[in-house]
Amino acid sequence: MTVDWRERIGWLWRMALVQAVTLILLILGTLSFAIPYLSEIRPYFVMMAIFYWSIYRPSVVSPVLVFMLGLALDILTQAPIGLNAFIFVVLQWVVSHQRVFLMGQPYVMIWIGFGFTAALCASIQFLMYLILSGGVPLPTDTLVASTILTFVLFPPVSLIFIFLHRLLPQTA
């Protein structure tokens, strides 16, 4: 059996592109914009990536990678260490276990499912932050607005994922 190195290198480059886009989304999710009253509202871009790839290409988001993305987000946003890492690993596990069901659904149902998932993750984040910070709650209006913005931005961001998914080989 011979290995076609050009094919292997092409596959690695495409996988690296997917991971690079995920890292860019991680960084974009931590940026604040100088818009009055909206500077703390940030969409959960990494959550979008984990949700999408857990359904359509689980080999792209291993639990270790998801955990590391969560830790990086915790460090960059100064959240309690492990908060987002825990939420992301649970998200990846739940979505991966519902993968067969979700793959057979129309896109609108995937979007609604993502909205429900984002709201649930935000609620868990709120409760865990409350426990880990000794009773100092997150601003609920910011959390709700970030969740709504995440839900609204899921379709255009998922178009990027769909494009990247088409670049990946069928056997990856």
Secondary structure as UniProt FT lines:
FT   HELIX           5..28
FT   TURN            29..30
FT   TURN            36..40
FT   HELIX           45..56
FT   HELIX           58..60
FT   HELIX           63..77
FT   TURN            81..82
FT   HELIX           83..97
FT   HELIX           99..103
FT   HELIX           107..132
FT   TURN            133..134
FT   HELIX           140..167
FT   TURN            170..171
//
